Amino acid sequence: MRGDKGETVRKSLLYLFYLVGSVLMLLPFFWMISTAFKPDTEIFTVPIKWFPSSFYGENFKKAFQVIPIIKYMLNTVYIAVLKIGGEVFISALVAYGFARFDFRGKNLFFLILLATMMLPYEVTMIPTFMMWSYLGLSDSYVPLILPAYFGAASFIFFLRMYFSTLPVEMEESMVMDGANYFQIFYKLILPLTKPALLTIGLWAFLGTWNDLLGQLIYINDPMKYTIQLGLASFSNMTGETLWGPLMAASFVALLPVIFLLMSAQKYFVEGIKMTGIKG
Amino acid sequence: MEKTIVPMASTYKPKSSPKKRRQWLTGYLMILPNFLGFFIFMLAPIIATVGLGFTEWDLVNNPQWIGLANYKNLFGDRIFWLSFRKTIWFTLLNVPIQSFLALLIAVLLNRKLKALNLFRTLFIIPWICMSVAVGLTWTWLFNTQFGYINHVLTSLGMERIGWLTSDKLALYAVIFVNVWQYLGWHIILLLAGLQIVPQELYEAATVDGANNWMKFWKITIPMISPIFFYDLVVNMIMTLQIFDLPFAMTNGGPGNATRVFNLYLYQKGFSFLQMGEACSMGVILFGLIMVATFFVFKFLGSRVNYEM
């Protein structure tokens, strides 16, 4: 057994490490927020000012004038809402099929699925774009939403692993009672794996909120912009870089995901923990 | 380790053949949506990309077959090679630094300490943030005149550095931000891997008199090697496709200093409307990823411990 003293020293060192790490992670955000609340005279000074001398709201006002931030955020939410339910449900269904059933060619199909995970978006991007513009849907949200309804490879991969660790007995007893596999999936598996599904749903939301290339290609109409596109167009719209309003807009754009992380953090951690722990 | 600790994938194993057929059918039905998606959004577009790579096409007129001319043009294009090299260099630096740093932090986070949840959350904040906001914020931090980083340098008595305006440094600055932003993702993945290492193993090792260091090398490392390998492969594949941060921070500049492969591909296609050449670039990128993945599996895959 080690002495208490050694233990204390080690623990303090660890906490010091965590603290330094956390500061490194947070400092850019601190600087973003601090800039957002400063007037230009305090932004462009040497040496720097750590804190604004008063809470200065003009940058936010200006930011909302340059781009319709709320509208852009709602546009993004709209895409996410239409996308996520289907994406999670279908991914879970496919994952369940892979996890529980023996059928000819299963390994080959799964291999194909894995291969699609390493497939770069750019390899399919241009013909897919052509297809959507041929259908007259290129300047719409459809190309960003509809493909999700065929399941996402990484979610299927994750959920297959997760389903494989569930004990099979409960499902077998339901088979004895005459339930078919789709009923089992719907009535047993989905409720049972809610934390994993919520985690996936959260990731799907993040994926939508943070997607850049797809939105960049498909959305041209500034009224249809997502928040990320809006932010990217910010400097072009003003012609010069207005750091105060730009940081204010960035700050507002990040608020929903930060809020989501804070309120749903349980599902992040739970989902990860439960991946490996047997039921 | 002979005993199975993590439950293995168990499937229904019916004995009679009508039941077996029903099994098959159910399995097929369940994976059907993904299979259709694969044909519509993967296989067909890939074939089309390969085909369009042999054409000249500006989105307005019909594609014209020009054989290998696109590839010839690209191989003679200085900026193409530049973007190719930038991407390789980006990957070679980003992947080892990011993944090993994440492993280190994950190991240090994987213990029972108060306030642990808080630390974990802090580390994953950058990952959940959109890259344009992150990129803009770091562009501001890297600002030569009024940026925070140069403030730190000057207060230490050093000269100001044009991080994003210098030909030589801009790429490293973007790589740094990339490591910073996605570190949390890798930490989460590796933490999940560390948490499935069964506690019984550590307890048994303690009974046998092993110290923490021995436990780390003999239990943690072998047990986590499959997921760490997975992390490395995924990281490499993602980094070869890097687009967001260079787009948001420098848009390829100054000059071509941060014009990574995908950024050039995007600009070729959607700014210069050279869709044919952009498709050829897509094919080359795909080939690059396949070759790189093959070599990683060949040289690292054999060292991974899959026994559980």
Interface residues (C-beta under 8 A of the other chain):
Chain A: K11 L14 Y15 F17 Y18 G21 S22 L24 M25 L26 L27 P28 F29 W31 M32 T35 I43 F44 T45 V46 P47 I48 I90 L93 V94 Y96 G97 F98 A99 R100 F101 D102 F103 R104 K106 F109 I112 L113 T116 M118 L119 P120 Y121 E122 V123 T124 M125 I126 P127 T128 M130 M131 P147 Y149 F150 G151 A153 I156 S164 T165 P167 V168 E171 E172 V175 N180 Y181 F182 F185 L206 W209 N210 L212 L213 L216 I217 I227 Q228 L231 A232 F234 W243 L246 M247 S250 A253 L254 V257 I258 L260 L261 M262 Q265 F268 V269 I272 K273 T275 G276 I277 K278
Chain B: V6 P7 M8 A9 S10 T11 Y12 K13 Q23 W24 T26 G27 Y28 L29 M30 I31 P33 N34 F35 L36 G37 F38 I40 F41 M42 A44 P45 I46 A48 T49 L52 I105 L108 L109 R111 L113 A115 N117 F119 R120 T121 L122 F123 I124 I125 P126 I128 C129 M130 S131 V132 A133 V134 L136 T137 W138 W140 L141 N143 Q145 F146 Y148 H151 T154 S155 W180 G184 I188 L191 A192 Q195 I196 V233 I237 L240 Q241 F243 D244 F247 A248 N262 L265 Y266 G269 F270 M275 A278 C279 M281 G282 V283 L285 F286 I289 T293
